[in-house]
Amino acid sequence: MAFKQTILCIGAGYVGGPTMSMIAKNCPDTQVIVVDLNEARIKAWQSETLPIYEPGLREVVDEAIGRNLFFSTDVIANIPKADIIFVSVNTPTKTYGQGAGRAADLQYWEAVARTIKEHATSDTIVVEKSTLPVRTAEAIERILHASQNGVHFDVLSNPEFLAEGTAIHDLENPDRVLIGGREDEQGQKAIQTLVDIYAEWVPREKILTTNVWSAELSKLTANAFLAQRISSINAISALCEATEADVDEVAHAIGTDSRIGPKFLRSSVGFGGSCFKKDILNLVYLCEHYGLTEVAAYWEQVVLMNEYQMNRFVDKIVSGLFNTLVNKRIALFGFAFKANTGDTRESPAITVTRRLLEERANVVISDPQAIPEAKHDLADVIDHVEFSEDPYEAAKGAHAVCIMTEWEQFKDLDYQRIYDAMLKPASIFDGRNILDHAALGEIGFNVYPVGKHAIVNG
Ligand SMILES: NC(=O)c1ccc[n+]([C@@H]2O[C@H](COP(=O)([O-])OP(=O)(O)OC[C@H]3O[C@@H](n4cnc5c(N)ncnc54)[C@H](O)[C@@H]3O)[C@@H](O)[C@H]2O)c1
């Protein structure tokens, strides 16, 4: 079949894979090729076991793969075929040199831009899908236009707002799609090409078009606001514990105010995921770069509050277990940074595990999806950690259970059975406030939620 156009996506990760599968599903007359240097990842996309766990993803991939969706490791050979190239490579926090610990590391992005420049043979639209600092498009344009071969490139910013765990739902019914481009005629034409793709399944009024800098900055701002809400309610949770207020009651009471709204007001051990911390630190770095010291300090506090909350959680475990954890078995229920994903990047469970090990506890980790990732994250201390898919096994002989991820299945466990198999006094530290605390107290547990009074039986 002759395709109307060809889209290439460079980077087959959590964003590139699902977004391109959704485009392929909804635009059957467009060829979509997803490439990555990581051979194992590409093989997994072509196999029965996809490289990432995401509810509903299998069905979307199955509908399009082999029809108009293809995965490949050959980046260079596919560039000349593409009318549009999405770049969805990783943009981690820089760990070296200027801006280390804050700025985005753009080495992968720049390498890709140079490869595109070298191998494109006709005019091409290049789409920033990765989250990038504001004004990156300018640098990318300069690199691309250094080409001598007469090829013209239009650079668009199309940041991705999907949330892991609900990626397929978010891609199918996005709150909005954001496309930023140059304001000249050529830029507007490029924007329209991308609008037409999304309009195959997204209502036109939900497709927002802006200038390229606004689109770039909107993504960083969205993540900063979302993380800020979590840090705000977590700050209040500390005050609740000191005053016998209940954080869920406070969240409900303020969330009914339509100006505030109820979402993202759940207190917890802290936020994780590959994006929030990195994007805020990137925002902080940008503010500092532009001399906006107060603005930088304001946003940095969101990250500091998150660290405070994780440390507070561990402090509570130490004091709840009589100020020593030496040789005590502590079962962590959940390691993924949130439910319905196997992703553990920046998961609070990593910080908590490492601190528990420092206290010389014996840590056992149970998670329905993330044990392979957990083993990878803890490779340097693997001899000191146990893993068990079965939470009942993990809790056997433990002094404490800690809820680290809000997996549905943890709500439905037989906690009487768990209690019977634990050492006494048996404690539960509910880092996600998902359990029935009163019922646990009835069984005999000491219960330590977040932002609520503890129940201490013994
Ligand atoms: N994960 C999310 O929920 C999410 C949501 C919105 C935006 N983002 C942003 O999207 C971007 C990608 O995130 P991700 O989670 O998909 O990352 P990821 O690490 O899962 O995937 C990136 C992929 O790019 C590949 N890659 C790197 N350099 C390459 C090159 N030169 N050629 C070919 N492939 C190359 C890597 O091998 C990797 O598989 C980041 O900027 C991130 O901030 C992520």
The ligand as a MOL file (V3000), in Angstrom:
LIG
                    3D

  0  0  0     0  0            999 V3000
M  V30 BEGIN CTAB
M  V30 COUNTS 44 48 0 0 0
M  V30 BEGIN ATOM
M  V30 1 N 8.0110 9.1960 30.7340 0
M  V30 2 C 7.0340 10.0820 30.7490 0
M  V30 3 O 6.0020 9.9160 31.3910 0
M  V30 4 C 7.1720 11.3710 29.9600 0
M  V30 5 C 6.0320 12.1660 29.7820 0
M  V30 6 C 6.1400 13.3260 29.0280 0
M  V30 7 C 7.3690 13.6890 28.4890 0
M  V30 8 N 8.4740 12.9190 28.6880 0 CHG=1
M  V30 9 C 9.7360 13.3310 28.0500 0
M  V30 10 O 9.9120 12.5700 26.8680 0
M  V30 11 C 11.3030 12.3110 26.6550 0
M  V30 12 C 11.5320 10.8080 26.5380 0
M  V30 13 O 11.1540 10.2100 27.7740 0
M  V30 14 P 10.9950 8.6380 27.9370 0
M  V30 15 O 10.4380 8.4020 29.2890 0
M  V30 16 O 10.3050 8.0690 26.7430 0 CHG=-1
M  V30 17 O 12.5510 8.2120 27.8850 0
M  V30 18 P 13.1630 6.7630 27.6750 0
M  V30 19 O 14.4930 6.7780 28.3140 0
M  V30 20 O 12.1620 5.7180 28.0650 0
M  V30 21 O 13.3350 6.6470 26.0770 0
M  V30 22 C 14.2590 7.3660 25.3300 0
M  V30 23 C 14.8240 6.4480 24.2520 0
M  V30 24 O 15.6510 7.2210 23.3680 0
M  V30 25 C 16.6810 6.3640 22.8930 0
M  V30 26 N 17.7890 7.1540 22.3370 0
M  V30 27 C 18.6470 8.0000 22.9600 0
M  V30 28 N 19.5000 8.5340 22.0800 0
M  V30 29 C 19.2010 8.0080 20.8590 0
M  V30 30 C 19.7290 8.1830 19.5470 0
M  V30 31 N 20.7510 9.0010 19.3210 0
M  V30 32 N 19.1500 7.4920 18.5340 0
M  V30 33 C 18.1230 6.6630 18.7600 0
M  V30 34 N 17.5660 6.4640 19.9820 0
M  V30 35 C 18.1050 7.1270 21.0180 0
M  V30 36 C 17.0820 5.5750 24.1200 0
M  V30 37 O 17.7510 4.3670 23.7580 0
M  V30 38 C 15.7130 5.3240 24.7890 0
M  V30 39 O 15.1660 4.0610 24.4230 0
M  V30 40 C 12.0470 12.9660 27.8140 0
M  V30 41 O 12.4440 14.2430 27.4020 0
M  V30 42 C 10.9680 13.0890 28.8770 0
M  V30 43 O 11.2130 14.1790 29.7220 0
M  V30 44 C 8.3840 11.7590 29.3970 0
M  V30 END ATOM
M  V30 BEGIN BOND
M  V30 1 1 1 2
M  V30 2 2 2 3
M  V30 3 1 2 4
M  V30 4 1 4 5
M  V30 5 2 4 44
M  V30 6 2 5 6
M  V30 7 1 6 7
M  V30 8 2 7 8
M  V30 9 1 8 9
M  V30 10 1 8 44
M  V30 11 1 9 10
M  V30 12 1 9 42
M  V30 13 1 10 11
M  V30 14 1 11 12
M  V30 15 1 11 40
M  V30 16 1 12 13
M  V30 17 1 13 14
M  V30 18 2 14 15
M  V30 19 1 14 16
M  V30 20 1 14 17
M  V30 21 1 17 18
M  V30 22 2 18 19
M  V30 23 1 18 20
M  V30 24 1 18 21
M  V30 25 1 21 22
M  V30 26 1 22 23
M  V30 27 1 23 24
M  V30 28 1 23 38
M  V30 29 1 24 25
M  V30 30 1 25 26
M  V30 31 1 25 36
M  V30 32 1 26 27
M  V30 33 1 26 35
M  V30 34 2 27 28
M  V30 35 1 28 29
M  V30 36 1 29 30
M  V30 37 2 29 35
M  V30 38 1 30 31
M  V30 39 2 30 32
M  V30 40 1 32 33
M  V30 41 2 33 34
M  V30 42 1 34 35
M  V30 43 1 36 37
M  V30 44 1 36 38
M  V30 45 1 38 39
M  V30 46 1 40 41
M  V30 47 1 40 42
M  V30 48 1 42 43
M  V30 END BOND
M  V30 END CTAB
M  END
